[in-house]
Amino acid sequence: MIESKSKNVVWWIGVKNDDHMEKYGNYEYFEYSRKTWEYWCKRNDVLLVPFEVPVEKDLMKFRINWQKALFVFDELEKREINYDQICLVDSSFMVKWDCPNFFDLTERKFTAWRDMDNMRWIYESIIGYKDFFKKNADLKIFDIQKYVNSGFIVFNKSHKEFFKSFKEFYYDNVEEFMLLQDKLVKRGTEQTPLNYWLQIKNIDVNTSLPLPFKLTHMHRKELFNYNWQLNEDKTPFFIKYGYNWCFNGIPKDQRNEIMKQTWEFVKSMYADNSEKLLNIVNNVSNKEEAKYTTSKKFKKDLIKYFKGKKESKYKNMTAIELGCCQGDSTIIYSNLFKKVIAVDKDEWNIDQATKKCAKANNTEFIKKDIYAEEWEFEHADVIIIDAGHTYDLVSIDIDRTLKYFDNPIIVIDDYGNPNMNIKKAIVEKIESGILKIDKFIGEDNGFKTAGGWVMNDREGVILVKG
């Protein structure tokens, strides 16, 4: 594949060694890792390049952990990929759906994280290789405080010569490396030699990636636990607070099952966004069967409006939902905007909405009576007015919204409710020239709701300043 424009690349390691199929559970966990990285790469305009066929066929002499580092540049050039930065990542990693783009954090340096999780393993590995590197590379001092993990590293074209020299060094000493790995060190393969080589070649390593990017040995840190005090939210800590989940240190016969359980818990977040949103619409309460929410069509029309051709115009906006009720629409808004502030005066409603949006980390809930308390909101671009469903209260909400926020987009439900005169409140604002209807949304005249009343006009409207 020829790329006319250089792209950042994820070099994903997925080679299956036939001799170890049973030991690694047929490598089923590769599937779960790959799905997360495919989604993340597509979302961030990054090229996923799987390494699945070994270059050297002798996997005892050239183990996969060695090959992933030795041949990365050779393989990218062989495939005619015009690369920029490269992230080498093992298949024991799963990346969170909304993980920030770490390529923006590298300062264009060799980037890795300090590895101090298993100090005995690291120390014994360093000592095991010490005499070899002292003899063959004339290394005087190795600084253990600079030791990094090699399962997730980022580098670029400026490091090509470094990797080339590392490959040449391995080929020159392959028999001794094999002997050390099998008879003396018995602690890993390429990670410690790569660390020696980084220090020998005096490579400037950026180790400033924030903690959420480097979740290793998660079982030791109790990251599989959750806030049991918050019984409504059983999201494990590593999913809730981490970006890059490494399932290392776990017995190999258990890795498949743990990564499978993780995937089953989060897989809905990796669906195509339009498909995911439609699935959400079909799985939350709708006006067809519940009184206090909007219809399926209302929700789908919102998706179409805010996810259409001008999606980029809206995706970085903040929305405030005045009257979130039980969160059936809030979960939709959380997938349309960068941040959602959901407000309701009823504590039970807030609790229910919080549960529905447990996996949405861009949603803030505020318990407030917007008619009895002062408005203290941050800047917002979209205001959903869905609190008091009467002529007087909607009129008040519109006036306060226009006074408090600068040029907001306003979404209002129950425009066609014949019992509440909400339409009258809106029409008066339109006739005064302060607002205009940009789009009608939701069900049409004649739609019968779960409350038993029938609409006499469209269900909702999207308004902008006149």
Legacy VTK file of the C-alpha trace (Angstrom):
# vtk DataFile Version 3.0
C-alpha trace
ASCII
DATASET POLYDATA
POINTS 466 float
0.000 0.000 0.000
1.459 3.362 -1.035
0.674 6.373 1.111
1.087 9.680 -0.728
1.115 11.543 2.565
3.195 10.473 5.553
1.083 9.204 8.424
1.622 8.207 11.978
1.685 4.419 12.185
0.736 1.864 14.823
3.012 -1.171 14.333
0.801 -3.778 16.010
2.475 -7.090 16.869
0.257 -10.096 16.174
2.478 -13.016 15.129
1.203 -16.408 16.298
3.922 -18.914 17.168
2.551 -22.389 16.374
4.762 -23.937 19.054
3.067 -21.888 21.767
-0.575 -21.967 20.608
-1.809 -23.999 23.565
0.248 -22.035 26.089
-1.274 -18.761 24.874
-4.824 -20.062 24.398
-4.517 -19.964 20.588
-3.820 -16.230 20.915
-7.527 -15.426 21.055
-6.725 -12.192 22.892
-5.101 -10.827 19.714
-8.626 -10.287 18.362
-9.670 -8.048 21.262
-6.477 -5.996 21.161
-6.660 -5.501 17.401
-10.286 -4.349 17.426
-9.477 -1.554 19.863
-6.467 -0.391 17.868
-8.370 -0.510 14.558
-11.020 1.772 16.015
-8.517 4.152 17.627
-6.426 4.441 14.463
-9.447 5.199 12.307
-10.632 7.794 14.809
-7.237 9.551 14.871
-6.302 9.210 11.179
-3.468 6.827 12.023
-2.417 3.884 9.860
-2.617 0.474 11.548
0.087 -1.864 10.234
-0.162 -5.394 11.679
3.003 -7.486 11.961
1.613 -11.018 11.580
4.120 -12.896 9.415
7.662 -13.241 10.818
10.608 -12.168 8.692
12.908 -14.873 10.040
11.286 -18.320 10.216
13.448 -19.657 13.037
11.428 -18.412 15.994
13.859 -19.781 18.545
16.782 -17.831 17.207
14.657 -14.842 16.214
11.861 -14.620 18.711
8.935 -12.374 17.882
9.871 -9.792 20.508
13.197 -9.410 18.754
11.738 -9.351 15.255
9.207 -6.615 16.072
12.098 -4.231 16.815
14.705 -5.524 14.376
12.538 -5.366 11.264
10.072 -2.537 11.839
11.712 -0.098 9.405
12.468 -2.835 6.875
8.849 -3.949 6.844
7.364 -0.462 6.569
9.602 0.312 3.616
8.939 -3.084 2.047
5.212 -2.279 2.177
5.944 1.177 0.704
4.388 2.976 3.667
5.249 6.635 3.965
5.481 6.815 7.728
5.970 9.710 10.119
5.992 8.613 13.769
5.713 4.927 14.650
4.119 3.379 17.709
5.255 -0.175 18.361
2.648 -1.901 20.528
2.298 -5.475 21.721
-0.969 -7.365 21.296
-1.303 -7.589 25.088
-2.412 -3.930 24.975
-5.937 -2.636 24.456
-6.433 1.073 23.827
-9.441 2.953 25.196
-11.871 4.228 22.570
-11.323 7.897 23.480
-7.623 7.712 24.300
-5.989 11.051 23.374
-3.586 11.023 20.464
-0.273 10.177 22.135
1.639 11.077 18.948
0.997 14.696 19.937
2.816 14.162 23.250
6.131 12.728 22.070
8.004 15.984 21.387
9.215 13.930 18.385
11.584 11.997 20.634
11.947 8.301 21.330
9.051 7.918 23.769
8.505 5.201 26.368
7.662 4.963 30.024
9.786 4.133 33.019
9.232 0.523 34.047
9.534 -0.169 37.764
6.552 -2.490 38.221
8.483 -5.732 38.686
11.807 -4.676 40.124
13.073 -8.201 40.789
12.487 -9.185 37.157
14.120 -5.992 35.886
17.084 -6.189 38.237
17.838 -9.845 37.463
17.548 -9.156 33.736
19.933 -6.201 33.914
22.462 -8.185 35.962
22.113 -11.146 33.607
23.131 -9.059 30.584
25.692 -6.880 32.381
28.875 -8.796 31.589
27.796 -9.403 27.994
27.299 -5.709 27.247
30.366 -4.719 29.190
32.422 -7.075 27.010
30.729 -6.502 23.639
29.669 -2.872 23.796
32.050 -1.379 26.342
29.261 -0.001 28.519
30.707 1.385 31.743
27.582 2.155 33.747
23.940 1.193 33.251
21.417 3.528 34.913
18.492 1.429 36.151
16.483 4.604 36.736
16.314 5.053 32.948
14.889 1.572 32.335
11.807 1.651 30.069
9.116 -0.776 28.943
9.417 -1.901 25.309
5.831 -3.112 24.837
4.706 0.395 23.901
7.248 2.756 22.379
7.015 5.628 19.906
9.800 6.747 17.573
10.325 8.239 14.115
12.607 8.354 11.078
15.410 9.930 13.070
15.718 6.634 14.993
16.165 4.448 11.934
19.936 4.226 12.363
19.481 3.308 16.015
17.296 0.330 15.123
19.599 -0.626 12.238
22.591 -0.778 14.583
20.529 -2.756 17.099
19.684 -5.289 14.393
23.301 -5.594 13.310
24.394 -6.073 16.915
21.881 -8.886 17.383
22.942 -10.685 14.197
26.584 -10.403 15.223
25.838 -11.952 18.634
22.743 -14.063 18.066
24.195 -17.328 19.409
25.326 -15.697 22.628
21.971 -13.945 23.002
20.202 -17.290 22.688
22.463 -18.821 25.314
21.904 -15.933 27.714
18.128 -16.017 27.286
17.817 -19.773 27.757
20.502 -20.543 30.329
21.357 -17.466 32.356
19.005 -14.485 32.212
15.596 -16.112 31.716
14.007 -12.701 32.121
12.459 -11.464 28.907
13.910 -11.175 25.426
14.642 -7.853 23.737
13.484 -5.380 26.408
16.629 -5.269 28.526
19.042 -5.409 25.539
17.068 -2.559 23.965
17.496 -0.566 27.179
21.231 -1.222 27.143
21.385 -0.102 23.529
19.436 3.101 24.262
22.009 4.042 26.876
24.981 2.928 24.777
23.774 5.098 21.890
22.829 7.922 24.242
19.280 8.230 22.879
17.229 11.074 24.320
14.143 9.308 25.696
10.925 11.146 26.486
9.304 9.501 29.515
6.685 12.155 30.204
3.571 10.298 29.042
0.929 10.721 31.785
0.069 7.790 34.038
-3.184 6.800 32.234
-1.076 5.827 29.201
0.988 3.267 31.111
-1.225 0.829 32.970
0.896 -2.293 33.362
0.646 -5.104 35.925
-2.907 -3.951 36.578
-3.752 -6.888 38.859
-0.983 -5.853 41.270
-2.342 -2.326 41.475
-5.936 -3.460 42.073
-7.024 -1.712 38.881
-9.517 -4.479 38.129
-11.509 -3.271 41.153
-14.199 -0.591 41.089
-15.738 1.939 43.479
-17.832 -0.476 45.501
-19.131 2.497 47.484
-20.774 3.709 44.266
-22.812 0.579 43.757
-24.432 1.940 40.614
-21.104 2.181 38.760
-19.138 -1.058 38.501
-16.741 0.189 35.850
-13.248 -1.148 36.720
-10.676 1.491 37.608
-8.449 0.718 34.610
-11.307 1.361 32.159
-12.586 4.402 33.996
-9.272 6.169 34.484
-6.784 4.612 32.037
-6.127 5.003 28.313
-3.730 2.194 27.444
-4.411 -1.134 29.164
-1.592 -3.661 29.296
-2.533 -7.200 30.340
1.015 -8.244 31.169
2.103 -10.124 34.267
-1.140 -12.124 34.128
-0.767 -15.920 33.781
-0.839 -16.614 30.058
-3.643 -19.143 30.360
-5.832 -16.426 31.939
-5.061 -13.574 29.550
-7.625 -14.640 26.942
-10.486 -14.719 29.406
-9.634 -11.405 31.091
-9.226 -9.566 27.789
-12.423 -11.173 26.507
-14.336 -9.973 29.581
-12.901 -6.499 29.061
-13.967 -6.469 25.413
-17.493 -7.627 26.259
-17.752 -4.802 28.814
-16.610 -2.028 26.458
-17.266 -3.242 22.906
-20.288 -1.009 22.366
-17.956 1.994 22.637
-15.961 0.800 19.607
-18.869 0.439 17.197
-19.094 2.724 14.212
-20.404 5.894 15.814
-23.598 6.087 13.738
-24.297 2.406 14.343
-23.481 2.803 18.026
-25.842 5.740 18.390
-28.674 3.912 16.668
-28.130 0.964 18.998
-28.332 3.330 21.955
-31.577 4.819 20.612
-33.082 1.336 20.425
-32.004 0.485 23.964
-33.182 3.519 25.943
-36.711 4.592 26.797
-38.636 6.416 24.068
-41.842 8.446 23.933
-43.581 5.473 22.351
-43.424 3.606 25.660
-42.478 6.150 28.339
-44.021 9.522 29.265
-40.965 11.529 30.227
-38.612 11.251 27.284
-38.368 11.935 23.561
-39.251 9.627 20.680
-36.890 7.439 18.671
-37.346 9.772 15.717
-36.504 12.809 17.846
-33.246 11.158 18.915
-32.416 10.000 15.383
-33.101 13.467 13.985
-30.720 14.929 16.576
-28.037 12.499 15.427
-28.659 13.400 11.789
-28.526 17.130 12.520
-25.415 17.162 14.702
-23.563 14.301 12.959
-24.257 15.384 9.394
-22.001 17.117 6.918
-21.026 19.765 9.470
-20.127 17.286 12.212
-16.767 18.964 12.833
-18.668 22.169 13.623
-20.402 20.521 16.583
-18.124 17.777 17.894
-16.016 20.175 19.984
-19.005 21.981 21.475
-20.378 21.876 25.014
-24.072 21.201 25.563
-26.215 21.890 28.632
-29.346 19.826 29.082
-31.864 21.613 31.303
-34.019 18.766 32.578
-32.117 15.554 31.865
-34.745 13.398 33.588
-33.476 9.801 33.568
-30.754 10.298 30.944
-32.386 8.662 27.901
-31.434 11.648 25.758
-28.304 12.551 27.752
-26.516 9.429 26.538
-27.220 10.546 22.957
-25.878 14.043 23.617
-22.724 12.555 25.174
-21.948 11.015 21.775
-22.621 14.218 19.853
-20.668 16.806 21.828
-17.294 17.153 23.505
-18.921 17.769 26.883
-22.448 17.526 28.271
-23.677 19.174 31.483
-26.930 17.511 32.505
-29.131 19.321 35.026
-32.153 18.099 36.962
-33.743 18.988 40.282
-34.696 15.412 41.165
-31.968 13.345 42.845
-33.484 10.040 41.724
-33.453 11.230 38.114
-29.792 12.204 38.460
-28.974 8.765 39.878
-30.735 6.989 36.999
-29.106 9.218 34.383
-25.665 8.697 35.938
-26.075 4.935 35.623
-27.112 5.183 31.963
-24.083 7.360 31.201
-21.575 5.419 33.334
-19.306 4.768 30.347
-19.447 8.346 29.075
-16.548 10.244 30.629
-17.573 13.583 29.098
-20.809 14.031 31.071
-21.245 16.064 34.252
-24.442 15.896 36.322
-25.710 18.805 38.416
-28.630 18.636 40.842
-30.276 22.062 40.570
-33.727 23.617 40.453
-33.178 26.030 37.573
-36.246 28.083 38.569
-35.368 28.479 42.249
-31.578 28.686 42.096
-29.113 31.019 40.404
-27.668 29.883 37.089
-23.960 29.218 37.399
-22.953 27.407 34.233
-19.800 27.391 32.163
-19.796 28.453 28.535
-22.009 26.272 26.347
-22.873 26.236 22.649
-26.016 24.087 22.656
-28.818 24.401 25.224
-31.483 21.716 25.481
-34.598 23.136 27.127
-36.522 20.187 28.547
-37.347 21.112 32.147
-40.676 22.850 32.795
-43.167 21.872 30.091
-45.542 24.847 30.251
-45.935 28.087 28.313
-44.653 30.217 31.204
-41.651 28.077 32.095
-40.474 27.592 28.501
-40.746 31.360 27.947
-38.594 31.923 31.032
-36.073 29.272 29.924
-35.681 30.852 26.489
-35.223 34.357 27.871
-32.656 33.260 30.467
-30.813 31.120 27.908
-30.472 34.015 25.457
-29.363 36.347 28.246
-26.899 33.933 29.844
-25.302 32.318 26.771
-23.759 33.874 23.692
-25.570 32.912 20.480
-26.640 29.413 21.568
-28.292 26.699 19.524
-31.509 25.787 21.359
-33.251 22.412 21.261
-36.819 22.180 22.631
-39.057 19.125 23.092
-42.893 18.980 23.053
-43.419 21.733 20.480
-46.458 19.776 19.264
-47.894 18.967 22.690
-51.493 20.295 22.531
-51.825 20.518 26.314
-48.905 22.743 27.318
-48.850 25.748 24.927
-45.103 25.271 24.419
-45.586 26.017 20.720
-47.137 29.386 21.633
-44.132 30.328 23.771
-41.778 29.543 20.889
-43.867 31.230 18.208
-43.966 34.444 20.240
-40.161 34.528 20.358
-39.999 33.896 16.625
-42.522 36.644 15.863
-40.525 39.048 18.021
-37.503 38.377 15.835
-35.175 37.037 18.512
-35.329 33.418 17.339
-35.944 31.442 14.190
-36.552 27.750 13.556
-33.574 26.072 11.941
-35.010 22.553 11.905
-38.115 20.627 12.955
-37.278 17.271 14.544
-39.083 14.255 15.932
-42.509 12.769 15.301
-45.197 14.586 13.315
-48.792 15.652 13.787
-50.962 12.674 14.784
-48.324 10.746 16.733
-49.798 9.119 19.833
-47.530 9.198 22.886
-47.254 6.863 25.870
-48.982 9.589 27.881
-52.105 9.127 25.779
-52.105 12.533 24.065
-51.668 13.063 20.317
-49.320 15.612 18.786
-50.832 18.478 16.820
-47.505 19.490 15.235
-43.888 18.353 15.104
-42.416 16.981 18.329
-39.460 19.325 18.631
-37.517 22.222 17.137
-33.940 23.420 16.852
-33.763 27.199 17.182
-31.067 29.758 16.466
-30.952 33.503 16.963
-33.166 35.482 14.565
LINES 1 467
466 0 1 2 3 4 5 6 7 8 9 10 11 12 13 14 15 16 17 18 19 20 21 22 23 24 25 26 27 28 29 30 31 32 33 34 35 36 37 38 39 40 41 42 43 44 45 46 47 48 49 50 51 52 53 54 55 56 57 58 59 60 61 62 63 64 65 66 67 68 69 70 71 72 73 74 75 76 77 78 79 80 81 82 83 84 85 86 87 88 89 90 91 92 93 94 95 96 97 98 99 100 101 102 103 104 105 106 107 108 109 110 111 112 113 114 115 116 117 118 119 120 121 122 123 124 125 126 127 128 129 130 131 132 133 134 135 136 137 138 139 140 141 142 143 144 145 146 147 148 149 150 151 152 153 154 155 156 157 158 159 160 161 162 163 164 165 166 167 168 169 170 171 172 173 174 175 176 177 178 179 180 181 182 183 184 185 186 187 188 189 190 191 192 193 194 195 196 197 198 199 200 201 202 203 204 205 206 207 208 209 210 211 212 213 214 215 216 217 218 219 220 221 222 223 224 225 226 227 228 229 230 231 232 233 234 235 236 237 238 239 240 241 242 243 244 245 246 247 248 249 250 251 252 253 254 255 256 257 258 259 260 261 262 263 264 265 266 267 268 269 270 271 272 273 274 275 276 277 278 279 280 281 282 283 284 285 286 287 288 289 290 291 292 293 294 295 296 297 298 299 300 301 302 303 304 305 306 307 308 309 310 311 312 313 314 315 316 317 318 319 320 321 322 323 324 325 326 327 328 329 330 331 332 333 334 335 336 337 338 339 340 341 342 343 344 345 346 347 348 349 350 351 352 353 354 355 356 357 358 359 360 361 362 363 364 365 366 367 368 369 370 371 372 373 374 375 376 377 378 379 380 381 382 383 384 385 386 387 388 389 390 391 392 393 394 395 396 397 398 399 400 401 402 403 404 405 406 407 408 409 410 411 412 413 414 415 416 417 418 419 420 421 422 423 424 425 426 427 428 429 430 431 432 433 434 435 436 437 438 439 440 441 442 443 444 445 446 447 448 449 450 451 452 453 454 455 456 457 458 459 460 461 462 463 464 465
